[in-house]
Amino acid sequence: MSKGEITISNSIVSICMKNGHCSSEQIGSLFKFYCLLVGSDVQANDSICYVLVFKEKMWVVPELTTGTHDLIKWIEPLEKEGKVIVAQLDYLPFSWRRMRFFLGVEAKLAIRDKKELKWIENKISVLENTSISDVS
């Protein structure tokens, strides 16, 4: 499980981590939403994480974070607007991973600088004709 939660109330989505670091954004300010299927067939290390991109920051949200079920219900209608991208990625940047026993393949809940998005955009394979409901 992730160490924090996502909540949605009225038109505001919020992320709060156990360390007390929180952020809130207007739903309408979401620029892009990535559903990343992370892992490779060679390493058999499959996981899903979500990346919410706003004007200046982005949130990295592991699939098992409290509140992701509500988040997915909120995101599904945005697919029609072209804001949702379902993609495959072999591995996450090390700084995005939750570490366990010196290894880390799963995402850790985090608020990150939007500039880091360039790293994944160059490495993802967009899954055409795949919706978020197909993978969640």
Summary of the structure (lengths in Angstrom):
residues: 136
radius of gyration: 14.0
end to end distance: 16.3
largest distance: 42.9
contacts: 388
relative contact order: 0.23
helix: 24%
strand: 40%
